[in-house]
Every structure is written in C-alpha cells, then in structure tokens.
Amino acid sequence: MSNLISKVSGTVKNWWVFLIIGILLILSAYWMFSTPVESFVGLATFFSALIFVSGLFSVFFALTNKDDIDNFGLYLASGILDVIIGFILLKYPGITVVLFSMFIGFWLLFRGFYMISASFKIKKVGVDNWGWVLFFGVLVVIFAMMSIINPLIGAAYLVYTLAFTLVLLGIANIMLSMRLRKVKSGVKDLKEKLQG
C-alpha cells in the first residue's frame, strides 16, 4: 500500500508546470488581443518562442516524473514535438501565412487531444470536475480544426482565433494543474494517516 501511495504521490509532483504553462498561454493571448500584430513575422516569432518554451516545460515535467506516470512516452513526445515545432518556426520566420497557420493548427490539435487524454486520466483517479478539462480540450480541438481546414482566413482572423484558442488552452492547463494539486494533497493526507 505504501508503494502505491508513493507512486501516486510522485505522479503529480511538479503539478505547477501546467500552471505556469497555462498562465503563459493566457498572458500571451492577452498580449495578442491588446496589441495588434503589425507584421506576420512578429507573430510567427512570438508563437515560435511560446511553443518552444512550452515544450521545454513539458519535457521537464515528463523527465522528472518518468518513473511514476503511465504513458511517460506521451508526455515526453508532446514536449519534444513542441520543442521541434518551435525550433522550426524560429529558424524559418519568413514562412507563409498558410504554412504558419497549419503548423499552429496541428500544434493546437495535438495539445487539445493531450488535454482530452489528461481529463480521462484524472477521472480515473477520482478527481472532481474533470469534465471541465475535457470540455476545454474539445474546444481547443474544434478551433484547431478551423485553422487547419481553412488556413487562408486572413491575418486578423488568424490572430484573434489563435488568441482565443490560447485562452482555452491556458484555462485547460490551469484546471489540470489544480486537479493534480488536489490529487497530490489527498495522497499526502492519506500517507500521513497511514503512518500516524
């Protein structure tokens, strides 16, 4: 029993990584809404850096929890994919609006599915309100599909759609971090009761 509790407790260490990612995404969306992007290259550079940093945090989370989480490979692959996409976009800032929109669309699609998967994982461990993480994950998938299906929607629409989708993804990350924190707190209380 003690080994099981230690494993579950280790699974949710560094829950704050998702909180930081969520806050960064929401701040980025706020910046996009409040400051009209004058040039596409500026938007591409901004998003590229955001995706790259998000990927580094995700890889960090996966590596620090590798012995404790199921589907370690999924978490690691998600972070590595973000790092690769961010690097490619940083290296080639002059890519066309269509290609950029599709890159971002697929990145958001992958992140949306990741949130959907995470919602079912936290449901398994009995976390309340897991449906909100699922709901925001589904919304992210829908908006990502809009970017992929119709990449020629215009720069202004692209900016606002992506900003709104970043808000959704940020909220989903924050909600996931709060649920993981709650699981960690519950496991800690149970561990103290068993030891006491």
C-alpha positions as CSV (number, residue, x, y, z in Angstrom):
1,M,0.0,0.0,0.0
2,S,2.8,2.3,0.9
3,N,4.5,1.8,-2.5
4,L,1.2,2.5,-4.3
5,I,0.8,5.8,-2.3
6,S,4.4,6.8,-3.1
7,K,3.8,6.1,-6.8
8,V,0.6,8.2,-7.0
9,S,2.3,11.0,-5.0
10,G,5.2,11.0,-7.4
11,T,2.9,11.1,-10.4
12,V,1.7,14.5,-9.5
13,K,4.9,16.2,-8.4
14,N,5.7,19.3,-10.4
15,W,1.9,19.9,-10.9
16,W,2.9,23.6,-11.0
17,V,4.5,23.2,-14.5
18,F,1.0,23.1,-16.0
19,L,0.0,26.2,-14.0
20,I,3.0,28.1,-15.4
21,I,2.2,27.0,-19.0
22,G,-1.4,28.0,-18.5
23,I,-0.5,31.4,-17.2
24,L,2.0,32.0,-20.0
25,L,-0.6,31.0,-22.6
26,I,-3.3,33.3,-21.1
27,L,-0.8,36.2,-20.8
28,S,0.2,35.6,-24.4
29,A,-3.4,35.7,-25.6
30,Y,-4.0,38.9,-23.7
31,W,-1.0,40.5,-25.4
32,M,-2.3,39.4,-28.8
33,F,-5.8,40.8,-28.1
34,S,-4.5,44.1,-26.7
35,T,-1.6,44.7,-29.2
36,P,-2.5,44.4,-32.9
37,V,0.3,42.4,-34.5
38,E,1.7,44.7,-37.2
39,S,3.7,42.1,-39.1
40,F,3.3,38.4,-39.6
41,V,7.0,37.8,-38.8
42,G,6.4,39.2,-35.4
43,L,3.5,36.9,-34.8
44,A,5.5,33.9,-36.1
45,T,8.5,34.7,-33.8
46,F,6.2,35.2,-30.8
47,F,4.4,31.9,-31.3
48,S,7.5,30.1,-32.1
49,A,9.1,31.2,-28.8
50,L,5.9,30.4,-26.9
51,I,5.7,26.9,-28.4
52,F,9.4,26.2,-27.8
53,V,9.2,27.3,-24.1
54,S,6.0,25.3,-23.5
55,G,7.8,22.3,-25.0
56,L,10.8,22.7,-22.6
57,F,8.4,22.8,-19.6
58,S,6.6,19.7,-20.8
59,V,9.8,17.8,-21.4
60,F,10.9,18.8,-17.9
61,F,7.6,17.5,-16.4
62,A,7.9,14.2,-18.3
63,L,11.5,13.6,-17.3
64,T,11.0,14.5,-13.6
65,N,8.0,12.1,-13.4
66,K,9.3,9.3,-15.8
67,D,9.3,6.5,-13.2
68,D,5.9,7.4,-11.8
69,I,3.5,8.2,-14.6
70,D,1.7,6.0,-17.0
71,N,2.2,6.8,-20.7
72,F,5.5,8.6,-20.0
73,G,6.2,8.4,-23.7
74,L,3.1,10.5,-24.5
75,Y,4.1,13.3,-22.1
76,L,7.7,13.3,-23.4
77,A,6.6,13.1,-27.1
78,S,4.2,16.1,-26.5
79,G,7.1,18.2,-25.1
80,I,9.5,17.1,-27.8
81,L,7.0,17.9,-30.6
82,D,6.5,21.4,-29.1
83,V,10.3,21.9,-29.0
84,I,10.8,20.7,-32.6
85,I,7.9,22.8,-34.0
86,G,9.0,25.9,-32.0
87,F,12.6,25.4,-33.3
88,I,11.5,25.1,-36.9
89,L,9.3,28.1,-36.7
90,L,12.1,30.2,-35.0
91,K,14.6,29.0,-37.7
92,Y,12.3,29.9,-40.6
93,P,10.4,33.1,-39.6
94,G,9.6,34.0,-43.1
95,I,7.3,31.1,-43.8
96,T,4.0,31.9,-45.4
97,V,0.7,32.6,-43.5
98,V,-0.7,29.3,-44.8
99,L,2.1,27.2,-43.5
100,F,2.3,29.0,-40.2
101,S,-1.5,28.7,-39.7
102,M,-1.3,24.9,-40.4
103,F,1.7,24.4,-38.1
104,I,-0.1,26.2,-35.3
105,G,-3.4,24.4,-36.1
106,F,-1.7,21.0,-35.8
107,W,0.2,22.0,-32.6
108,L,-3.1,23.2,-31.1
109,L,-4.8,20.0,-32.3
110,F,-2.2,17.8,-30.6
111,R,-2.4,19.9,-27.4
112,G,-6.2,19.6,-27.4
113,F,-6.1,15.8,-27.7
114,Y,-3.5,15.8,-25.0
115,M,-5.9,17.7,-22.7
116,I,-8.7,15.3,-23.5
117,S,-6.4,12.4,-22.7
118,A,-5.4,14.1,-19.4
119,S,-9.0,14.6,-18.4
120,F,-9.7,10.9,-18.6
121,K,-6.6,10.1,-16.6
122,I,-7.6,12.4,-13.8
123,K,-11.1,11.0,-13.9
124,K,-9.6,7.5,-13.3
125,V,-8.1,8.7,-10.0
126,G,-11.4,10.2,-8.9
127,V,-10.8,13.9,-9.3
128,D,-14.0,16.0,-9.3
129,N,-14.8,18.4,-12.2
130,W,-12.5,16.5,-14.6
131,G,-15.2,17.3,-17.3
132,W,-14.0,20.9,-17.5
133,V,-10.6,19.9,-18.6
134,L,-12.3,17.6,-21.2
135,F,-14.6,20.5,-22.3
136,F,-11.8,22.9,-22.9
137,G,-9.7,20.2,-24.6
138,V,-12.6,19.6,-27.1
139,L,-12.9,23.4,-27.7
140,V,-9.2,23.6,-28.5
141,V,-9.6,20.7,-31.0
142,I,-12.5,22.5,-32.7
143,F,-10.7,25.8,-33.1
144,A,-7.5,24.0,-34.2
145,M,-9.5,22.2,-36.9
146,M,-10.8,25.6,-38.1
147,S,-7.2,26.8,-38.6
148,I,-6.2,23.6,-40.4
149,I,-9.3,23.3,-42.7
150,N,-9.3,27.0,-43.7
151,P,-5.7,28.4,-43.5
152,L,-6.5,31.3,-45.9
153,I,-8.8,33.1,-43.4
154,G,-6.7,36.2,-43.2
155,A,-4.2,37.5,-40.8
156,A,-6.6,39.4,-38.5
157,Y,-8.9,36.4,-38.1
158,L,-5.9,34.2,-37.5
159,V,-4.6,36.4,-34.7
160,Y,-7.9,36.6,-32.9
161,T,-8.8,32.9,-33.4
162,L,-5.4,31.8,-32.2
163,A,-5.5,34.2,-29.2
164,F,-8.9,32.8,-28.2
165,T,-7.7,29.3,-28.6
166,L,-4.7,30.1,-26.4
167,V,-7.0,31.3,-23.7
168,L,-8.9,28.0,-23.9
169,L,-5.6,26.0,-23.7
170,G,-4.3,28.2,-20.9
171,I,-7.5,27.6,-18.8
172,A,-7.3,23.8,-19.5
173,N,-3.7,23.7,-18.3
174,I,-4.5,25.7,-15.2
175,M,-7.5,23.5,-14.4
176,L,-5.4,20.4,-14.9
177,S,-2.7,21.7,-12.6
178,M,-5.3,22.4,-9.9
179,R,-6.8,18.9,-10.2
180,L,-3.3,17.4,-10.0
181,R,-2.5,19.5,-6.9
182,K,-5.7,18.3,-5.3
183,V,-4.7,14.7,-6.0
184,K,-1.3,15.3,-4.5
185,S,-2.8,16.9,-1.4
186,G,-5.2,13.9,-1.0
187,V,-2.4,11.4,-1.3
188,K,-0.3,13.3,1.2
189,D,-3.1,13.3,3.7
190,L,-3.7,9.6,3.2
191,K,0.0,8.9,3.6
192,E,0.1,10.8,6.9
193,K,-2.9,8.9,8.2
194,L,-1.3,5.5,7.4
195,Q,2.0,6.5,9.0
196,G,0.2,8.0,12.1
